Amino acid sequence: MTDRLEVLPIHGIGEVTAGDDLAEMITSAAPWLADGDILVVTSKIVSKAEGRLVEVPADGPEREEARQHALAGETARVVARRGPTTIVQTHHGFVMAAAGIDASNVDKTHLVLLPEDPDASARELRAGLRDRGLDVAVIISDTMGRAWRNGLTDVALGAAGIEALLDHRGKLDPYGNELSLTQMAVVDELAAAAELVKGKTGRVPVAVVRGYPALITGDGPGVSVLIRDAASDMFGLGTAEARAEGLRAAATLPEPPHTGGRSRGETPLDGAPPAGPLAVDPAAAARALRTLGDLLTSSVLLADGIRLTPTGDGPAALIRTGAEAHRLRAALAAEGVRTEAVIDDEGVTLIYIDGAPE
Amino acid sequence: MTDRLEVLPIHGIGEVTAGDDLAEMITSAAPWLADGDILVVTSKIVSKAEGRLVEVPADGPEREEARQHALAGETARVVARRGPTTIVQTHHGFVMAAAGIDASNVDKTHLVLLPEDPDASARELRAGLRDRGLDVAVIISDTMGRAWRNGLTDVALGAAGIEALLDHRGKLDPYGNELSLTQMAVVDELAAAAELVKGKTGRVPVAVVRGYPALITGDGPGVSVLIRDAASDMFGLGTAEARAEGLRAAATLPEPPHTGGRSRGETPLDGAPPAGPLAVDPAAAARALRTLGDLLTSSVLLADGIRLTPTGDGPAALIRTGAEAHRLRAALAAEGVRTEAVIDDEGVTLIYIDGAPE
């Protein structure tokens, strides 16, 4: 919290090409910079200075091919797709459309990739500015979409000289409530504030936030602390992709162990050992049977499983029993209940792998 | 884009209670407000003034019960759960943890709910300030988490007197590239900038952004335009929830129609009519069979389906054929290929519902 912020554009930074000294260009354009300032530098000029460009045909179908090839190179993992839009996780860990590859503000025969290591780039630029007598923080920013909100905002890709998170935990509000779960991603808010004076036509690639007393002595951990790890990511796959994964898992039952009564989001076939005793929802078997609706098979609930037998005679009835047994196994798996299937000449016994539901 | 922004806290707004006139409190605390200013008002004081509080026990297990009850009332749809964290979509359409219900900055016997209609609240406050001679925009802000990034930032819940999105589409960059897909959610960026001077202990619930020339004559469409509709939401369910839905869908095949070659994220059993001709991935059948690995059943690819017959003799072999037929149907469904199953005394024929893969 502070008393008054100013957000100031830096005009006059010209075109940036590979090998350019950004610290020099910035201080030349803004001799008014002062200790304590926070510089928000658009990642594009960092990429240009670092030569993080890829050559592509100016037009034609080969251009799109080249773009897809570049995207594949930048992609660690595809998160979701819909039509022409691909949301991926980059090697850095950022989740963004098209891995942040940008065709704007560059000539048509090039695409701009994200900096390879934005935190390192931020540290390098902070050091370069320190060499010129300035103790300033550096945030490297880029434009990103959001999962549930239209429109884009600028966020931080890299940072040096400032902590990414401002931790309010442990403080008290006026009612004596202890604030919890309140870590503000201030570098993202600073990036957003800076964007308001930048515009999108490239002529203001750097802005300064003045009056926010947040500089630290060292470089700090950078923006990497803002990247959610897989364990805390509830949206690691798009809904459609995850749903297809569930269907695929049904094809290859039994399910690996889950925590609680719900399927986990991780790769279902990783063979990881159970995390601990499985807490099976007591009503799971009943819910699973209700999911199926009317069965052509006779089902009997056992202490440790479910017995299914054909209701009619003949081969077709036996085949139907096998199909319905598998339906039921999928319905149980959806409730977090794993089963083994034992087939005999009279029917199928589904045995709960992790013991009976409690 | 503008030349210089200031972000100014408003000090001295005291405790807010139901029925308070926020326009009066704000202008009293900040007689320096001027036309063109953008006020960013923390939603909590709007909720307090509107009486959007719910009474709860100060402690004990009944407190958590009451909190859960309040959460249920504010929830239109559960998006994802993990441990104590529930991400829901509120009636407004916002996707946020605990529906934005807040226990901080209020006495222990109350919880604060989000305003019922933040855009309406913004319009009302703008009108109240206009009555006091001020032409200012009003943004109502709140703190939210993000899907793939740690930490929280402030975003806009409601707005009046300013467009939520600044549309750069159609503009040209210096290279003559036409900017596309670049709609900036400026009200979210303004909310983030304002938060930097507010802090979290409630003493600065309103901040002013000065120097951003974005006021419009009317109230504008508000923040509702920022809420993604279901059709464009690729993350409408958490990964674990969607995966369980896929397993559940496997239990109740056949699949409803999908767009493209991928399962859709919407409720699979809504019975909606097909959106149009289905584009089936040509390699889908082969991929599905590969997913299953070794089958104990004999499979033959037909022009319009797959024929499965037992490889051994006896009832158990027939049951196994039924189970494997269902596994295969789930694997095909995961690839977007819908099937009907026709069971006879010799085996199972899976018929592609939407025609053969192209």
Boltz contact constraints between the chains, C-beta under 6 A:
constraints:
  - contact:
      token1: [A, 1]
      token2: [B, 199]
      max_distance: 6.0
  - contact:
      token1: [A, 2]
      token2: [B, 197]
      max_distance: 6.0
  - contact:
      token1: [A, 4]
      token2: [B, 8]
      max_distance: 6.0
  - contact:
      token1: [A, 5]
      token2: [B, 7]
      max_distance: 6.0
  - contact:
      token1: [A, 5]
      token2: [B, 196]
      max_distance: 6.0
  - contact:
      token1: [A, 5]
      token2: [B, 197]
      max_distance: 6.0
  - contact:
      token1: [A, 6]
      token2: [B, 6]
      max_distance: 6.0
  - contact:
      token1: [A, 7]
      token2: [B, 5]
      max_distance: 6.0
  - contact:
      token1: [A, 8]
      token2: [B, 4]
      max_distance: 6.0
  - contact:
      token1: [A, 80]
      token2: [B, 234]
      max_distance: 6.0
  - contact:
      token1: [A, 82]
      token2: [B, 234]
      max_distance: 6.0
  - contact:
      token1: [A, 95]
      token2: [B, 148]
      max_distance: 6.0
  - contact:
      token1: [A, 104]
      token2: [B, 173]
      max_distance: 6.0
  - contact:
      token1: [A, 104]
      token2: [B, 177]
      max_distance: 6.0
  - contact:
      token1: [A, 104]
      token2: [B, 179]
      max_distance: 6.0
  - contact:
      token1: [A, 105]
      token2: [B, 173]
      max_distance: 6.0
  - contact:
      token1: [A, 107]
      token2: [B, 175]
      max_distance: 6.0
  - contact:
      token1: [A, 147]
      token2: [B, 147]
      max_distance: 6.0
  - contact:
      token1: [A, 147]
      token2: [B, 235]
      max_distance: 6.0
  - contact:
      token1: [A, 148]
      token2: [B, 95]
      max_distance: 6.0
  - contact:
      token1: [A, 148]
      token2: [B, 228]
      max_distance: 6.0
  - contact:
      token1: [A, 149]
      token2: [B, 226]
      max_distance: 6.0
  - contact:
      token1: [A, 150]
      token2: [B, 226]
      max_distance: 6.0
  - contact:
      token1: [A, 150]
      token2: [B, 228]
      max_distance: 6.0
  - contact:
      token1: [A, 151]
      token2: [B, 165]
      max_distance: 6.0
  - contact:
      token1: [A, 151]
      token2: [B, 183]
      max_distance: 6.0
  - contact:
      token1: [A, 151]
      token2: [B, 185]
      max_distance: 6.0
  - contact:
      token1: [A, 151]
      token2: [B, 226]
      max_distance: 6.0
  - contact:
      token1: [A, 152]
      token2: [B, 184]
      max_distance: 6.0
  - contact:
      token1: [A, 153]
      token2: [B, 185]
      max_distance: 6.0
  - contact:
      token1: [A, 153]
      token2: [B, 188]
      max_distance: 6.0
  - contact:
      token1: [A, 153]
      token2: [B, 189]
      max_distance: 6.0
  - contact:
      token1: [A, 165]
      token2: [B, 151]
      max_distance: 6.0
  - contact:
      token1: [A, 168]
      token2: [B, 200]
      max_distance: 6.0
  - contact:
      token1: [A, 173]
      token2: [B, 104]
      max_distance: 6.0
  - contact:
      token1: [A, 173]
      token2: [B, 105]
      max_distance: 6.0
  - contact:
      token1: [A, 173]
      token2: [B, 201]
      max_distance: 6.0
  - contact:
      token1: [A, 173]
      token2: [B, 202]
      max_distance: 6.0
  - contact:
      token1: [A, 174]
      token2: [B, 202]
      max_distance: 6.0
  - contact:
      token1: [A, 175]
      token2: [B, 107]
      max_distance: 6.0
  - contact:
      token1: [A, 177]
      token2: [B, 104]
      max_distance: 6.0
  - contact:
      token1: [A, 179]
      token2: [B, 104]
      max_distance: 6.0
  - contact:
      token1: [A, 179]
      token2: [B, 200]
      max_distance: 6.0
  - contact:
      token1: [A, 182]
      token2: [B, 200]
      max_distance: 6.0
  - contact:
      token1: [A, 183]
      token2: [B, 151]
      max_distance: 6.0
  - contact:
      token1: [A, 184]
      token2: [B, 152]
      max_distance: 6.0
  - contact:
      token1: [A, 185]
      token2: [B, 151]
      max_distance: 6.0
  - contact:
      token1: [A, 185]
      token2: [B, 153]
      max_distance: 6.0
  - contact:
      token1: [A, 188]
      token2: [B, 153]
      max_distance: 6.0
  - contact:
      token1: [A, 189]
      token2: [B, 153]
      max_distance: 6.0
  - contact:
      token1: [A, 189]
      token2: [B, 192]
      max_distance: 6.0
  - contact:
      token1: [A, 189]
      token2: [B, 195]
      max_distance: 6.0
  - contact:
      token1: [A, 189]
      token2: [B, 196]
      max_distance: 6.0
  - contact:
      token1: [A, 192]
      token2: [B, 189]
      max_distance: 6.0
  - contact:
      token1: [A, 192]
      token2: [B, 192]
      max_distance: 6.0
  - contact:
      token1: [A, 193]
      token2: [B, 193]
      max_distance: 6.0
  - contact:
      token1: [A, 195]
      token2: [B, 189]
      max_distance: 6.0
  - contact:
      token1: [A, 196]
      token2: [B, 5]
      max_distance: 6.0
  - contact:
      token1: [A, 196]
      token2: [B, 189]
      max_distance: 6.0
  - contact:
      token1: [A, 196]
      token2: [B, 212]
      max_distance: 6.0
  - contact:
      token1: [A, 197]
      token2: [B, 2]
      max_distance: 6.0
  - contact:
      token1: [A, 197]
      token2: [B, 5]
      max_distance: 6.0
  - contact:
      token1: [A, 199]
      token2: [B, 1]
      max_distance: 6.0
  - contact:
      token1: [A, 200]
      token2: [B, 168]
      max_distance: 6.0
  - contact:
      token1: [A, 200]
      token2: [B, 179]
      max_distance: 6.0
  - contact:
      token1: [A, 200]
      token2: [B, 182]
      max_distance: 6.0
  - contact:
      token1: [A, 201]
      token2: [B, 173]
      max_distance: 6.0
  - contact:
      token1: [A, 202]
      token2: [B, 173]
      max_distance: 6.0
  - contact:
      token1: [A, 202]
      token2: [B, 174]
      max_distance: 6.0
  - contact:
      token1: [A, 212]
      token2: [B, 196]
      max_distance: 6.0
  - contact:
      token1: [A, 226]
      token2: [B, 149]
      max_distance: 6.0
  - contact:
      token1: [A, 226]
      token2: [B, 150]
      max_distance: 6.0
  - contact:
      token1: [A, 226]
      token2: [B, 151]
      max_distance: 6.0
  - contact:
      token1: [A, 228]
      token2: [B, 148]
      max_distance: 6.0
  - contact:
      token1: [A, 228]
      token2: [B, 150]
      max_distance: 6.0
  - contact:
      token1: [A, 234]
      token2: [B, 80]
      max_distance: 6.0
  - contact:
      token1: [A, 234]
      token2: [B, 82]
      max_distance: 6.0
  - contact:
      token1: [A, 234]
      token2: [B, 238]
      max_distance: 6.0
  - contact:
      token1: [A, 235]
      token2: [B, 147]
      max_distance: 6.0
  - contact:
      token1: [A, 235]
      token2: [B, 235]
      max_distance: 6.0
  - contact:
      token1: [A, 236]
      token2: [B, 239]
      max_distance: 6.0
  - contact:
      token1: [A, 237]
      token2: [B, 239]
      max_distance: 6.0
  - contact:
      token1: [A, 238]
      token2: [B, 234]
      max_distance: 6.0
  - contact:
      token1: [A, 239]
      token2: [B, 236]
      max_distance: 6.0
  - contact:
      token1: [A, 239]
      token2: [B, 237]
      max_distance: 6.0
  - contact:
      token1: [A, 239]
      token2: [B, 242]
      max_distance: 6.0
  - contact:
      token1: [A, 239]
      token2: [B, 265]
      max_distance: 6.0
  - contact:
      token1: [A, 240]
      token2: [B, 262]
      max_distance: 6.0
  - contact:
      token1: [A, 240]
      token2: [B, 263]
      max_distance: 6.0
  - contact:
      token1: [A, 240]
      token2: [B, 264]
      max_distance: 6.0
  - contact:
      token1: [A, 240]
      token2: [B, 265]
      max_distance: 6.0
  - contact:
      token1: [A, 242]
      token2: [B, 239]
      max_distance: 6.0
  - contact:
      token1: [A, 242]
      token2: [B, 242]
      max_distance: 6.0
  - contact:
      token1: [A, 242]
      token2: [B, 243]
      max_distance: 6.0
  - contact:
      token1: [A, 243]
      token2: [B, 242]
      max_distance: 6.0
  - contact:
      token1: [A, 243]
      token2: [B, 245]
      max_distance: 6.0
  - contact:
      token1: [A, 243]
      token2: [B, 246]
      max_distance: 6.0
  - contact:
      token1: [A, 243]
      token2: [B, 263]
      max_distance: 6.0
  - contact:
      token1: [A, 244]
      token2: [B, 263]
      max_distance: 6.0
  - contact:
      token1: [A, 244]
      token2: [B, 334]
      max_distance: 6.0
  - contact:
      token1: [A, 245]
      token2: [B, 243]
      max_distance: 6.0
  - contact:
      token1: [A, 246]
      token2: [B, 243]
      max_distance: 6.0
  - contact:
      token1: [A, 246]
      token2: [B, 246]
      max_distance: 6.0
  - contact:
      token1: [A, 246]
      token2: [B, 247]
      max_distance: 6.0
  - contact:
      token1: [A, 247]
      token2: [B, 246]
      max_distance: 6.0
  - contact:
      token1: [A, 247]
      token2: [B, 250]
      max_distance: 6.0
  - contact:
      token1: [A, 247]
      token2: [B, 330]
      max_distance: 6.0
  - contact:
      token1: [A, 247]
      token2: [B, 333]
      max_distance: 6.0
  - contact:
      token1: [A, 247]
      token2: [B, 334]
      max_distance: 6.0
  - contact:
      token1: [A, 248]
      token2: [B, 291]
      max_distance: 6.0
  - contact:
      token1: [A, 248]
      token2: [B, 334]
      max_distance: 6.0
  - contact:
      token1: [A, 250]
      token2: [B, 247]
      max_distance: 6.0
  - contact:
      token1: [A, 250]
      token2: [B, 250]
      max_distance: 6.0
  - contact:
      token1: [A, 250]
      token2: [B, 330]
      max_distance: 6.0
  - contact:
      token1: [A, 251]
      token2: [B, 291]
      max_distance: 6.0
  - contact:
      token1: [A, 251]
      token2: [B, 292]
      max_distance: 6.0
  - contact:
      token1: [A, 251]
      token2: [B, 327]
      max_distance: 6.0
  - contact:
      token1: [A, 251]
      token2: [B, 330]
      max_distance: 6.0
  - contact:
      token1: [A, 251]
      token2: [B, 331]
      max_distance: 6.0
  - contact:
      token1: [A, 262]
      token2: [B, 240]
      max_distance: 6.0
  - contact:
      token1: [A, 263]
      token2: [B, 240]
      max_distance: 6.0
  - contact:
      token1: [A, 263]
      token2: [B, 243]
      max_distance: 6.0
  - contact:
      token1: [A, 263]
      token2: [B, 244]
      max_distance: 6.0
  - contact:
      token1: [A, 264]
      token2: [B, 240]
      max_distance: 6.0
  - contact:
      token1: [A, 265]
      token2: [B, 239]
      max_distance: 6.0
  - contact:
      token1: [A, 265]
      token2: [B, 240]
      max_distance: 6.0
  - contact:
      token1: [A, 291]
      token2: [B, 251]
      max_distance: 6.0
  - contact:
      token1: [A, 292]
      token2: [B, 251]
      max_distance: 6.0
  - contact:
      token1: [A, 315]
      token2: [B, 318]
      max_distance: 6.0
  - contact:
      token1: [A, 315]
      token2: [B, 345]
      max_distance: 6.0
  - contact:
      token1: [A, 316]
      token2: [B, 343]
      max_distance: 6.0
  - contact:
      token1: [A, 316]
      token2: [B, 344]
      max_distance: 6.0
  - contact:
      token1: [A, 316]
      token2: [B, 345]
      max_distance: 6.0
  - contact:
      token1: [A, 318]
      token2: [B, 315]
      max_distance: 6.0
  - contact:
      token1: [A, 318]
      token2: [B, 318]
      max_distance: 6.0
  - contact:
      token1: [A, 318]
      token2: [B, 319]
      max_distance: 6.0
  - contact:
      token1: [A, 319]
      token2: [B, 318]
      max_distance: 6.0
  - contact:
      token1: [A, 319]
      token2: [B, 321]
      max_distance: 6.0
  - contact:
      token1: [A, 319]
      token2: [B, 322]
      max_distance: 6.0
  - contact:
      token1: [A, 319]
      token2: [B, 343]
      max_distance: 6.0
  - contact:
      token1: [A, 320]
      token2: [B, 322]
      max_distance: 6.0
  - contact:
      token1: [A, 320]
      token2: [B, 343]
      max_distance: 6.0
  - contact:
      token1: [A, 321]
      token2: [B, 319]
      max_distance: 6.0
  - contact:
      token1: [A, 322]
      token2: [B, 319]
      max_distance: 6.0
  - contact:
      token1: [A, 322]
      token2: [B, 320]
      max_distance: 6.0
  - contact:
      token1: [A, 322]
      token2: [B, 322]
      max_distance: 6.0
  - contact:
      token1: [A, 322]
      token2: [B, 323]
      max_distance: 6.0
  - contact:
      token1: [A, 323]
      token2: [B, 322]
      max_distance: 6.0
  - contact:
      token1: [A, 323]
      token2: [B, 325]
      max_distance: 6.0
  - contact:
      token1: [A, 323]
      token2: [B, 326]
      max_distance: 6.0
  - contact:
      token1: [A, 325]
      token2: [B, 323]
      max_distance: 6.0
  - contact:
      token1: [A, 326]
      token2: [B, 323]
      max_distance: 6.0
  - contact:
      token1: [A, 326]
      token2: [B, 326]
      max_distance: 6.0
  - contact:
      token1: [A, 327]
      token2: [B, 251]
      max_distance: 6.0
  - contact:
      token1: [A, 330]
      token2: [B, 247]
      max_distance: 6.0
  - contact:
      token1: [A, 330]
      token2: [B, 250]
      max_distance: 6.0
  - contact:
      token1: [A, 330]
      token2: [B, 251]
      max_distance: 6.0
  - contact:
      token1: [A, 331]
      token2: [B, 251]
      max_distance: 6.0
  - contact:
      token1: [A, 333]
      token2: [B, 247]
      max_distance: 6.0
  - contact:
      token1: [A, 334]
      token2: [B, 244]
      max_distance: 6.0
  - contact:
      token1: [A, 334]
      token2: [B, 247]
      max_distance: 6.0
  - contact:
      token1: [A, 334]
      token2: [B, 248]
      max_distance: 6.0
  - contact:
      token1: [A, 343]
      token2: [B, 316]
      max_distance: 6.0
  - contact:
      token1: [A, 343]
      token2: [B, 319]
      max_distance: 6.0
  - contact:
      token1: [A, 343]
      token2: [B, 320]
      max_distance: 6.0
  - contact:
      token1: [A, 344]
      token2: [B, 316]
      max_distance: 6.0
  - contact:
      token1: [A, 345]
      token2: [B, 315]
      max_distance: 6.0
  - contact:
      token1: [A, 345]
      token2: [B, 316]
      max_distance: 6.0
